[in-house]
Amino acid sequence: MIPLVADVNELRLQADVVHRVATEVCAKAQKKIEYMIGTMIELPRAALTADRIAEVAEFFSLETNDLTQTTYGISRDDSGKFLPFYIENRIFKDDPFQVLDQTGVGQLVQLVPKEAGRPAVI
């Protein structure tokens, strides 16, 4: 599983490396090893271009924590400093790291299998 893919060409390049190394390892071990190339959908751009990424990826894993961070543009590590204020003042209904944001992140999560034409694991 290749992380943080933003463009199909990134995944294509990394898939080539994986295939080359797998071929070398299998030849050396004199064994065939079954494997699949997949990616974690952690970036909004990856969710929006899942149809193109699916040309290379055999599976997707939706990383909702990282997708939340990149969609909101906030770090989970730093959010403790201001999220309580946001929730207290009803800027956010819930902490987006505790309850999946259906309006923003949820739409991206639903978009991936639709665009890719295959299910994704969350």
Backbone hydrogen bonds, N-H to C=O, Kabsch-Sander energy under -0.5 kcal/mol:
donor,donor_aa,acceptor,acceptor_aa,energy
2,I,38,G,-3.0
5,V,40,M,-0.7
10,E,7,D,-0.9
11,L,7,D,-1.5
12,R,8,V,-2.8
13,L,9,N,-2.1
14,Q,10,E,-2.3
15,A,11,L,-3.0
16,D,12,R,-2.0
17,V,13,L,-1.5
18,V,14,Q,-2.5
19,H,15,A,-2.9
20,R,16,D,-2.4
21,V,17,V,-2.7
22,A,18,V,-2.8
23,T,19,H,-2.3
24,E,20,R,-2.1
25,V,21,V,-2.8
26,C,22,A,-2.7
27,A,23,T,-2.2
28,K,24,E,-2.3
29,A,25,V,-2.5
30,Q,26,C,-1.3
31,K,26,C,-1.7
33,I,31,K,-0.5
34,E,32,K,-0.5
38,G,36,M,-0.5
39,T,59,F,-1.6
40,M,2,I,-1.7
41,I,61,S,-3.0
42,E,40,M,-1.1
46,A,43,L,-0.5
47,A,43,L,-1.8
48,L,44,P,-2.4
49,T,45,R,-1.6
50,A,47,A,-1.0
52,R,49,T,-0.8
53,I,49,T,-2.3
54,A,50,A,-2.2
55,E,52,R,-1.6
56,V,53,I,-1.9
57,A,53,I,-2.8
58,E,37,I,-4.0
59,F,37,I,-0.7
61,S,39,T,-2.1
62,L,121,V,-3.6
63,E,41,I,-1.6
63,E,61,S,-0.7
64,T,62,L,-1.1
67,L,63,E,-2.6
68,T,64,T,-2.3
69,Q,65,N,-2.1
70,T,66,D,-2.7
71,T,67,L,-2.1
72,Y,68,T,-2.5
73,G,69,Q,-1.8
74,I,69,Q,-1.3
79,S,75,S,-1.7
80,G,76,R,-0.6
81,K,78,D,-1.8
82,F,79,S,-1.2
83,L,79,S,-3.4
86,Y,82,F,-2.1
87,I,83,L,-2.7
88,E,84,P,-2.8
89,N,85,F,-2.3
90,R,87,I,-1.4
91,I,86,Y,-2.8
92,F,86,Y,-1.2
98,Q,95,D,-2.2
99,V,95,D,-2.5
102,Q,100,L,-0.9
106,G,101,D,-3.5
108,L,104,G,-1.5
109,V,105,V,-2.5
110,Q,106,G,-2.3
111,L,107,Q,-1.8
112,V,108,L,-1.5
114,K,110,Q,-1.0
115,E,111,L,-3.1
116,A,112,V,-3.0
117,G,113,P,-1.7
118,R,113,P,-0.9
121,V,60,F,-2.0
